[in-house]
Amino acid sequence: MDIKETGQKIAKLRHNNKITQEELANKIGVSSQAVSKWENGKNMPDIENLMLIAKLFNVPYSFFIEDESDKHLKYRSRLFDEDSMYTKVQTFAQFEGLEQTLKSLDFMRTKHSGQYRRQSKYSGDSKKVEYINHPLMMACHAQAMGIKDDDILSAILLHDVVEETDTTSNELPVNEETKEIVELLTFKLLPNMSKEISKNIYYQNIAKNKKAVTVKILDRCNNISTMAYVFSKEKIIGYINETEEYIIPLISALESEPAPYCNIAFIVKYHIISILEAIKPLL
């Protein structure tokens, strides 16, 4: 975050909204001298003040942390920018007072440290992708949909921790409701049962908890969107079949729930079906 560029952005927002430095200072509880120093690049506002300014002018906090040079980066580089997504989720959680989400961010980052998502030979990209990009991207999608539920956002960040690391649900830094969501989302091969039967029971249990359903369909939405980079052709076909058999019915059931669940279901269903219809003829 460049101090001069940040000051220029504050000044531009203020001018566009036709308010003086003194008026801006009064609205966010600082002195007019402080605003002047920010705009002249002599001092940097702290995160709390930047969030207040962002809220006042109805812009995302990311407006201040995005470097202008980022506009010239390739789309995929921005797509997998771990630090940008982490900061976006962190500042949102701070602004909304989501204590579990903040704890889950640090916990998830520690637990997934050194883990990478497998790349497909079809992706044409040999660069490793940090595993935490997946839950971070899910959390950014949820935030963009207006989800502010601390349990859901925490479960999004932690949903793979138990399955992909040696962590148990009891170790998660969250309440019992969120631990239950993560447990429901952790697939286990049941004793004396086939994988298919275990999968049926897995989805039946998820269907009983609308917060778990929300996390699961966002998980699938993200994986469907990036599967060409991480899945083989055979796995893509199997993933599409599983999506149509299990995920679409979950989404349809969520459509009958009150807002925000029905709104989430509408957006995710449209996204997933659009991708499936585009990719199936190519397989």
N, C-alpha and C positions, 0 to 999 in steps of 0.2 A: 504494500500500500504506500504510494508515493505521497509525501506530505504536501507538496505544491499542487499536485493533481487533485488531492482530496479537497484542499482549500478552494480550488477553482470550481469544483463540482458543487460545493456548498454555496458559493457566490452565485453560480448560475441558477441553482434552484431558488435561491432567495430572490434574485432579479426577476425570474420567470413568474414568481408568485407575488411580485410587487410588494414586498415587505422590507423594512429597513433592518439594519443590523441590530438596532435596539429592540425592535419588535420580535425578531427571531430570538434574541437573548432572553427576553421576558417569557416567551412561550416555552422555552426549555429550561429556564431557571439558571442561567449563567449571566455573566456581565457582557456588555457590548464590546468591551475591550478583548474579551476572550474570543468572541466571534470574529473581530477584526484580525486578530493574530492567526486564527485558523485560515481565514480567506487569503491572507498575505503569505501563507506558507511558513510562518514563524513558529507555529505550535500545532500539535496534532490533537484533535478531540479524542477522548477515550471512547471505548466501545459503547458505553451507556448513552453518551451524548450523540454518537453517530446513529444509534438505534432510534433515539428520540427525534432526530432530524429526519431520518428515513420515514418514520411514522407520520410526522407532521406534513411532509411533502408527498406522502403516498407513493414512495418508491421502495424497492427491496433493498435490504442492507447491502446485498451484493453489488449494488450500484457504486458503492464507495470502495469496495475491495477489488473490483475488476480493473486491471490495467488496460489502458487503451490499446496496447500492443497485442492483447489477447485476441482482439478482433481479427488479427491476421493469422492466428493459429488455425490449424486444420480442425475440423469439427470433431473428429474422433479423439484428438488430443484433449480438447476441452471436456468431452464426454467422460473420459476416464481420469480427470484431474481430482485425485483424492483430497488434496489439501483444500481446494475450493469447495468441494461438497461437504467436507468435514466442518469447515468454517460456517458454511451456510446453515447446516443443521444445528451447530452449536449456538450461533447467534439467535436463531429462531427459538431454540429451547430456552435460552437466557431471557429473551424478550417476553416469552409466554409463561415463564416460571415453571418449566417442566423439569423438575428435579430428577426424576427417574431417567428421563431421556439423556440428561447431562451425564449421569453416572454410567449409563449404558454405553454412551459414546466412548468413554475412556476404557471401560471394561472390554468392550468389543474390539477396540483397536489393539489392546494388549493381547487378547486371546487369539486373534487372527494374525498376529505379527509373524511375518515370514511365510505366510500362506499365499498361494497364487491360484487363480482360476486357470484351468487347463485350456490351452488354445487348440482349435481345430486346424487340421492341415488345409482346410478350405479357406481359412481366414486371410491367408496371405500376409500375416503379421506375426513376426517371431517375438515381439515384445511381450514380456510377462505382464499380466494385469493383477494388481494387488487384490486379494480376495475381498477386502473390506469395501472395495468399490461397489460391490453388489448391494450390501445392506445400506450403504450410504446413498446410492442412487435411488433405492426404494424409498428411503426416508425423504429425499428431495421431492420425489413424485408425490408422496403422501402430503407433504407440506404444500405443494402446489395445488393439491386438491382441497386444501383447507382443513386437513385433519390436524387437530390440536390435542387429541386424546393422548395423555401421557402413557397409558398402558399400551395402546396400539403402536405408538412411535418407539417405545422401548422394546416391544416384542419384535418389531421390524429389525431393529439393530442387533438383537440377540438371537433371532430365529434360527441361525445356523451354528451358534456357539456350542450348544450341547451335542449336536450331531457331528460337527467337524473338528471338535477339540476334546480334550479329556475332562471337560468341565461338566459338573452335574447341575441340574436345575436349582438345587438348594444353594448353590454358590452364587447365583445371579443376584445382582444388587438391586432387586426390585421387589414389589409386593407379591402376595400369593396369587392374585388374579393374573398378573403378568407371567409369573412362573408357570401357571396352568396353561396359558396360551402357548408359551414356548414348548411345553411338554406335548401339547396336542399337535404342534407343527413338526415335532421330531419323529421322523419315521423309524419304526423298529420292526424287524422281522419277528413275528410272534412265535412262541414255542409250538412246535408240531403243526405249524400252518404254512402253507405255500406263500410265496411273495404276493401272488395275486389276491389271496384271501386277506393277508395282512394289509394290503393296500386298500381293499374295500372297507375294512374296519377303520383304517386310518382316516379316510375321507368321511366316513359316517360320523366319527367322533368330532372332526373339525366342523362339520355342518351344524352341530349343536351349539356352537359358540360363534356369534356373529363377529366378534373382534378377531378371532382366529381365522374366520373366513376372509375377513378384510385383508389380513396380512398375507394369507395364502394366495389370494387372487392378485395382489400387488406383486408378490414374489413371482408368480407365473407370468404376469405381464412383463416384468423386467427380463426374465429368462427367455421368453418368446422373442423379445426385441433384440436380444444379443446372442441368440443361440447359434447363428451362423459363424460367430467368432469362437465359440467354445465347444460346440457339439459336432460329432461326426454326422454324416448324412443319415446313417442308420438310426442314430439317437434322435435326430430331428424328427424322423418319421414316427418313432415311438412316442416322442414327446407330444406331437400333434394329436396322435390317437388318444393319449392319456388326457390331454387338455379337453378334447371334445367329450370324452366319457365322464370325466370327473369335475373339471374346473368350470365349464359352461353351466352345468346344473347348480353349482355353488353360487355362481354369479346371479343366475336367474332367481334363486331363492332370496338373495340379498336385495333384489329389486323391490320386493314387497315390504322391506323394512323402512321405517321413517328416515328422513334426512339426518345425518349426511350419508347413511349407508346406501340408500337407493341412488343417490347422485354418483357415489364412487362406483357402484355396480354399472351404471350406464356408461361412464367414461371408460372403465376397464374392459367391459364387454365389447364396446365399439372398437377399441384399440386391438384387442386380441383377435376378434373375428376378421378385422381388416387385414391383419398380418397373415392369418391362416389362409384367407381367400387369395391373397397375393402369392404366397409361397407354395401352396399345394400343387398348382399346375406345373411348377418347375421341378418337382421331385420325380 
